[in-house]
Amino acid sequence: LTAVAGVSCGSKALSRENVSIYTWSENEVSKSSNEVASAIFKELQTRLDNGDFNDTHTIRLVCDGCGGQNKNTIVLTMCLNWLACSPSRIKRMELVYPITGHSFMPSDRVF
């Protein structure tokens, strides 16, 4: 699993400077929906605390379609909870699940 969080504002493209990666192997800890939701929550909170979302009104998460890791009610509920507790300027959160062939996602092109 590679959880990638990047900030793309206006003409600022995703790059190594504005992308965070969380990776771990299953011999360290499982990659269930709880661990994935925790990693996403940590990244959202860190970016919020650092002021990365000061001019942001929409958060867009691009995920693959792995039901056991990120396409499930655990991650969805965590996102809803984070959004409900976030500053009022953040109006919406979008979860994007592209059609098979996720290697064409912008986050995969950073590496």
C-alpha positions in Angstrom: 0.0 0.0 0.0 1.2 3.5 -0.8 -1.0 6.3 0.6 -0.1 9.5 -1.2 -1.3 12.9 -0.2 -0.4 15.9 -2.4 -1.4 19.5 -2.7 -2.3 20.7 -6.1 -3.4 24.4 -6.1 -3.8 26.3 -9.3 -0.6 26.0 -11.3 1.3 24.2 -8.6 1.7 20.6 -9.8 2.2 17.6 -7.6 5.9 17.0 -7.0 8.3 15.4 -4.5 8.1 18.6 -2.4 4.3 18.5 -1.8 3.5 14.8 -1.7 3.6 12.6 1.4 3.9 8.8 1.2 2.9 6.3 3.8 4.2 2.7 3.1 4.5 -0.3 5.2 4.6 -4.1 4.6 2.2 -6.5 6.1 4.8 -8.0 8.4 4.9 -4.7 10.2 1.2 -4.2 10.5 -1.9 -5.2 8.5 -3.2 -3.0 5.8 -6.9 -3.1 6.7 -9.3 -0.3 6.4 -8.6 0.9 10.0 -4.9 1.4 9.3 -5.6 3.1 5.9 -8.2 5.4 7.5 -5.7 6.3 10.3 -3.0 7.1 7.7 -5.4 9.3 5.8 -6.6 11.0 8.9 -3.1 11.7 10.1 -2.2 13.3 6.8 -5.3 15.4 6.7 -4.8 16.6 10.3 -1.1 17.3 9.7 -1.8 19.4 6.6 -4.6 21.2 8.4 -2.3 22.0 11.3 0.5 23.2 9.0 -1.9 25.6 7.2 -1.8 23.8 3.9 -5.6 24.0 3.7 -6.0 27.7 4.6 -7.3 28.6 1.1 -9.0 25.3 0.5 -12.7 24.6 0.3 -12.7 21.1 -1.3 -10.5 18.2 -0.4 -10.2 15.5 -3.1 -8.8 12.1 -2.3 -8.0 9.8 -5.2 -8.0 6.2 -4.3 -7.8 2.8 -6.0 -10.8 0.6 -5.7 -9.5 -1.8 -3.1 -12.5 -2.6 -0.9 -10.5 -4.0 2.0 -8.3 -0.9 2.3 -10.0 2.3 1.1 -13.3 1.7 -0.7 -15.4 0.9 2.4 -17.5 2.4 5.2 -14.6 2.8 7.6 -12.7 5.2 5.4 -15.9 7.0 4.3 -17.0 7.4 8.0 -13.6 8.8 8.9 -13.7 11.3 6.1 -17.2 12.4 7.1 -16.1 12.8 10.7 -13.0 14.7 9.7 -15.0 17.0 7.5 -17.6 17.6 10.2 -14.8 18.6 12.6 -12.8 20.7 10.1 -12.9 24.5 9.8 -16.1 25.7 8.2 -14.2 27.0 5.1 -13.7 23.4 4.0 -17.1 22.7 2.5 -16.7 19.3 0.9 -14.6 16.2 0.5 -14.6 14.1 -2.7 -13.4 10.5 -2.8 -12.5 9.6 -6.4 -12.2 5.9 -7.4 -11.0 5.8 -11.0 -11.7 3.0 -13.4 -9.2 0.2 -13.4 -5.8 1.3 -14.5 -5.0 3.5 -11.6 -1.3 3.8 -12.7 -2.5 6.8 -14.7 -3.4 8.7 -11.5 -1.4 11.9 -11.0 0.0 10.7 -7.7 1.5 7.7 -9.4 3.3 10.0 -11.9 5.3 11.8 -9.1 7.8 8.9 -8.8 
